[in-house]
């Protein structure tokens, strides 16, 4: 089956300027992407609605989606590839063909047995040898990535990375006991979340205060960490420069942090001693949380400014982080952090695909030979990043899997 999209505006996921083009799909591939003029020359290709905008299918680099409902919601919002960073079961969980995005899966997060919670998405390991054995089990089970978690020491992280790379697997680090800098120097292939919580990135004079605050148990560690961070400090610069030099991408999941800080849920209220069923938090608490979130945005902006590759991830599904819609919100937050609209789109297309699949990734781009994963929009997100939500059709491997109902 062959289909041509003529007179469309393409945003190709590379950061190149938008342009007018003819896009041809055959089977599951793009066979032609031919430029036919500047965007300024585009006529009214769809009557009063203007020209269609065609982008690569979106990539959510951090989506714990494992249900038919979540898969369907992702597709409806233009998400055609996800990385599940910690599968709850013993084997990868993928949707039936055409019923959900392509899933790149990591196994249950491998964590230090001394702190690992007894939940399905955590795999406890007592020492470096146990980490190696856990990696081997995940490889045998067919997982694409290995996830190393908060409590692992540098020795355990090194063992996990060595075992994973030997088996041809990439490693995602959600690291706390091991710093981001240490993880990057040990060879981790990606890091996640904007708030690492390791004291190494804080000014030396504030580290004792950080430890004391965490010891009280009042308020989450990520809040204390953000309140003590110096975004333009030497400590942040040293970490960012190592991540940039070693090309370690960072999926920052700002939308999940926004939900936790600015929409303080019952769990947070209990942590800070507030009645979880009471009226909205006092103004001074809200101001504190807003300031912390602003610091997180500034940190992401500083990482980007210093050359760290930022990719888009949502950490869906969780409270106020719904599948699909939350990734669209993530792009808005990346723009607030300092990325341009072009850069935010690349973070959810070309850059994310390369981070997950390597430099020869066949998605996240619009070029001949790439897989035909496309999102069609009726307005350009380069004019307003929120237009990434104006989806009219989603094409997965050459097949329309969602389209806006006709009125």
Residue, then its C-alpha position, 0 to 999 in steps of 0.5 A: x500500500x502506498x500513500x502520498x502526503x503532498x503540500x505538508x509542512x515537515x518538522x523532521x526531528x533533527x532540529x532543521x527548519x520546517x519546510x514544505x515537502x512531499x512524504x510518501x509511505x509504502x508498507x511500513x517505511x518512508x520511501x520519499x521525503x522530498x522538499x518542494x519549497x520554503x514554509x512561507x510558500x505553503x498554500x492553503x493545503x486543507x482549505x481554511x485549516x491551513x497545511x498539515x504539519x507532519x512530524x515523526x511519532x513521539x518518543x516517551x523515554x520514561x513510560x511505565x505503561x503496561x495496560x491496554x488503556x495506557x497503550x491506547x492513550x499513548x497512541x491517541x497523543x502521538x506517542x509511537x515509541x516508549x521506553x518502559x524503564x522498569x517493567x513490573x513483570x519478569x518479561x517484557x510486556x508489549x501491546x499487540x501490533x497496532x494496539x500501542x506504541x513500540x515498547x523498548x523495555x528494561x527489567x525490574x530496577x536492580x537495587x541494593x537489597x538493604x533498601x529495595x522495597x518489596x515491589x514487583x518493579x524492584x530486583x534486590x541485589x546484595x553485592x556486585x556479583x548479585x547485580x551481575x546475576x540479575x543482569x544475566x536474568x534480565x538479558x535471558x528474559x529478553x529485556x532491551x535495557x538494564x536499569x540500575x537504581x537508587x541504592x547501588x554503590x559505585x562498585x555495584x553500578x560498575x558491575x552492572x554496566x560491565x555485565x550489561x555491555x558484555x551482553x550488548x545491553x544499554x544501561x539506564x541509571x536512576x542513581x542516588x548512592x552513586x553520583x551522576x558524575x560517577x555513573x557517567x565515568x563508569x559508562x552508564x548509557x542514560x540517566x533519568x529524573x532532574x533531581x539526582x539527590x546526591x550531595x556531590x552536586x551541592x556546594x560543600x558548605x551545604x552538604x551537612x545541612x542536607x544530611x541533617x534535613x533528610x534525617x528529620x524525615x520531614x519532607x522528601x529528599x528531592x525538595x531539600x536537595x533543590x532548596x540547597x542547590x546552586x544551579x550555576x555553581x562549580x559542582x553542577x558545572x563539573x557534573x554537566x561537563x562530564x555528562x556532555x563529554x561522555x554523551x550521556x542523555x538525561x530524561x528529566x521527567x519534569x512533568x512528574x516533578x511538577x505533579x509532586x511539587x505543585x500539586x502536593x498529594x496526600x503522601x507529600x502532605x503527610x510527609x510535611x505534617x499537613x492534614x492530607x484531607x485539609x484545605x489547600x496548603x498554606x501560602x508559604x508552603x506553596x511558595x516553597x514548592x514553586x521555588x523548588x520547581x523553578x530551581x529544577x527548571x533552571x537546573x535542566x536549562x543549565x545542563x542543556x546550556x552546557x551541552x548535555x543531551x536532554x530527552x523527553x520522558x514523562x514517568x507516566x502513569x502516576x498521579x496527575x501524569x496521564x499517558x500521552x498528555x503528560x509527554x505533551x506537557x513535558x515539551x512545554x516544560x522543556x521550553x520553560x527550562x530554556x529549550x527552543x520549540x525545535x529542541x523540545x521536539x527533537x528531545x521527543x523525536x530524533x534525540x530520544x530515538x538515538x538515545x534509546x536505539x543508537x545513532x542508526x535509529x530508524x524512527x524519530x526522523x523523517x527520511x527515506x528508509x525510516x519507519x513510517x511512524x508519523x504524527x499529523x497536526x493541524x497547527x505547527x508546534x513551532x508557533x506554539x509548543x502546545x500545538x503538539x496536542x492538535x493531533x489529527x492522525x497517528x501513523x504507526x509502521x505505515x498504518x493509521x492507528x488513530x485519527x480525530x473523529x469527523x464532526 
